[in-house]
C-alpha cells in the first residue's frame, strides 16, 4: 500500500482566520487540505494559492456541523492518499444574546462544532501527527479567559478549547508534537454577522486583522508556543481575570458592550 502523503488540515478555511492561515501555511511550503461547507469559496482560495506557484490545496467540502462529519472527513482523506501532520481546528461560530432567549438547538450545535469537533479531530489524527512530529493549532479566543454574558455558551466553548489545548501541549511536548491555542481578540470576519453582533461591539484597540492574526499564529505555533494572544490590549484582557475577583470580571465582560 502506498505511503500516505502529509498535509496541513485546516477546518473553517473558506473565509476569515481560516483562509488567512491557509495562505500563511502555503506560503511557508506546507501542502494543504482545506475543509469547510462552502465549496465555491474553498475552490477560489485553492486557485489563489495555486497561482502563487504553490501546490493546489485539496478541497474537502463538508458541513462540519453534521454528526457524521469527522468520519466522512477521515474517509475522504484516506481516499485521496493523504493524512495530517498538522491539524488546524479553526471552524466554529458564536451566537449573541441571553442564553435563555437563544435557540437551544443552535446553542447545542455551537458546542458540537466548537468543542466536540475540535476534540474529535485533535485525537482522531493524533497517530499521524505524532508519527510525523507535527502539531495541532486550535483557534480559541480571548473570550476563553472570562465568562461572557450575552455570549455565554460561546465563551464557555472557547474556555474549553484553551484548557484542552494547554493540557495537550503538556502531554505531547516530550513526543516532539506542538500544540498551540491561538486566542485572538476581535477580528472583522463573517463571525460577527453569524453571531448577530453589532459592528461596534468591541473597542477598536482590541481589533486585529485576520491576516495579522494568522501570521502571528503561524510564527508562534512553529516556535512551539503553548498560547498565543495577539496584541498587547488583548494580552492584558486575558491577564486581568487571573487577578481580579470573578464578580468584577463579569462586570467588565458585560460592560464592554
Secondary structure by P-SEA (a helix, b strand, c coil): ccbbbbbbccccccccaaaaaaaaaaaabbbbbbbcccaaaaaaaaaaaaaacccccccccccccccaaaaaaaaaaaaacccccbbbcccccccccccccccaaaaaaaaaaacaaaaaaaaaaaaaaaaaccbbbbbcccccccccccaaaaaaaaaaaaaaaaaaaaacccccbbbbbbcccccccccccccccccccccccccccaaaaaaaaaaaaaaccccccccaaaaaaaaaaacccaaaaaaaaaacc
